[in-house]
Amino acid sequence: AVPAERNIISEIEPGQIVGEFSVIDGLPRSASVIAVQDSVLLSLTASAFKGLIVNSLEVARTVTGNLCDLISNQPGLVIKSEKMDLIRSKNLSPNLQNMKLLCAILRESNKQCY
């Protein structure tokens, strides 16, 4: 069980990515992950993950789409920008610059919520 003093931000489902913010934006990690049941994980170095983002359009699209989903599912988050329509439709170009922007939005939202 998760200790009572910890904030549960989300529950991670099979196949989800965790820890990508720090790799994408170079800032310290914003959360820790605690497995509440036996789990099998795939761990990548930062350089391997960045290599996948840069060299695989499919991986870049998946990461960008996941970040867009996280933003779209933030309760009470209001973004007054034409980019919000692109985020909701997952129609942002899957590049590192946009991923950094999405991470910045999520980090700021997480500060306000937790």
N, C-alpha and C positions, 0 to 999 in steps of 0.2 A: 504494500500500500504506500501511497505517496504521503510523506510527512505533512501534518496539518499546516505548518508555516509556509509551505510552498504554494505559489499561484499556478494553477493549471491553465495554460494558455490554450492548448488544444490536445486532442488525442490523435496520434499519428496512425494512419492505416497502412496496411501492406502496400509497398511500392512508392510511398511518399518520400520526398527528399527532405532532409533536415540538415541544418548547418550551412546552407548555401549563402546566407547573407554575408557572413564574414569573408568567404572566398570571393564573392562578387564585389563587395565594396571595400574590403581591406580593413574594416573596423572590427573591434572586439566583438565576440559573440554576444548575442542579446538574450540567450536563454540556454538552459541545460535540458538534456533529455534523460528521463529516467524510465527504464522499461518496467512495466508492472506485471509482465509475464515473460516467459522464456521467448527470446527473439533471435532471429538471424539477421545480421546487418552486413551491408557492404560498405566498407570504408574506403574513401579515395583521398589521396593527398590533394592539397589545394592546386598544385600544378596539373595534376591529372584531371581534376574537375574542370579547371579553366581550359585545358586542352580539348576536352569534350565539348564545352560550350563553343569554343572558337572553330573547331573542326567538324562538328556535326550539327547541321541545321536542324535535324530532328530533335536532338538533345536541347539545343538552344530554344526551339519552339516550346518544348515541354517545360523547361525551366521558366520561361517567360509566361507561359499559360498558367503554371502553378502560382507564380507571384501575382498575376492578375486575379486569379480565383481568391487568393488570400485577401487581397484588397477588397474585392467585390463582396466578400463575406464578413467584412469588419462591421460590427454593429455600430451604428451612429456615425460612421465616418462620412464626412461631407467633403467632396473635392469639387471646387468650382473651376473647372477647366474643360476645354474640349477634349483633352486627353482621357478624361473619365469615360467617355463613350468608347474610345479605343481600348481602354482597360476592360470595361464590361464585356466588350465583344471579342476580347483577346486578339485584337487586330494591331497590336504594336509590333514594330519590327523587332525580331528576336536578336538584339545585339547587346553587348555589354553595357553600353551607355544607358539604354532603356532599363536593363536589369538593375543598374545602380539607382536609377530614379525610383523604380518600384520598391527596392529595398529601403530607400530613404523614407518613402511614404509609410511603409510598414513599420519601420523603427519608430517614427514619430507617433504613429497611431498606437503602437504598443506602449510607449511612454505614457500616453494619456489614459489608456485603459488599465494599466497595471502599475 
